[in-house]
Amino acid sequence: MCFLFYRGQAGKKTNIEDETSSVIERHLELINEKLNNMLTKSDTRFLKQIIKDTISEQKEDVFKQLMHRIEIRTRERSNEPSKRNPDS
């Protein structure tokens, strides 16, 4: 349905439906811009899982590095001459 509005004596026609739809389109664009920055529940679950996995991997890496250092220090100490019994 198209509504026409006649303005003044010049008989210029302004299409009210077009003006209304353009206003609605602008509002929808604004709403869309705001919603683009939102996360859904499934997005947050996914991000939480990624964070948990990343932290777990980092813990494993740190633990491996720590174990490696302990092994190196243990070997170094076992190769050192004993300071308690210098005769041995």
C-alpha positions, 0 to 999 in steps of 0.5 A: 500500500502506498500513501501519497502526501500532497504538499502546497499548491505546486502539487509536489508529491512526497511518498510517505511510505518511502520516507517511513521505510528509510527511517526504519532501515536506518534504525535497523542498521543501527540495531544491527551494528550494536548486535554485531558486537554481541556474543551468543551463549554458544559463542561464550561456551566455545570461547570458554573451552578455548581458554580452558584448553589453552591454559591446560596446554600452557600448564603442561608445557610449564610442567614439562619444562620444570621436569626437564630442569629437575632432571638436568639438575639431578644429573649434574649433582650426580656427576659432581664429586661427593663433598661429604667423603672426599676420599671416595 
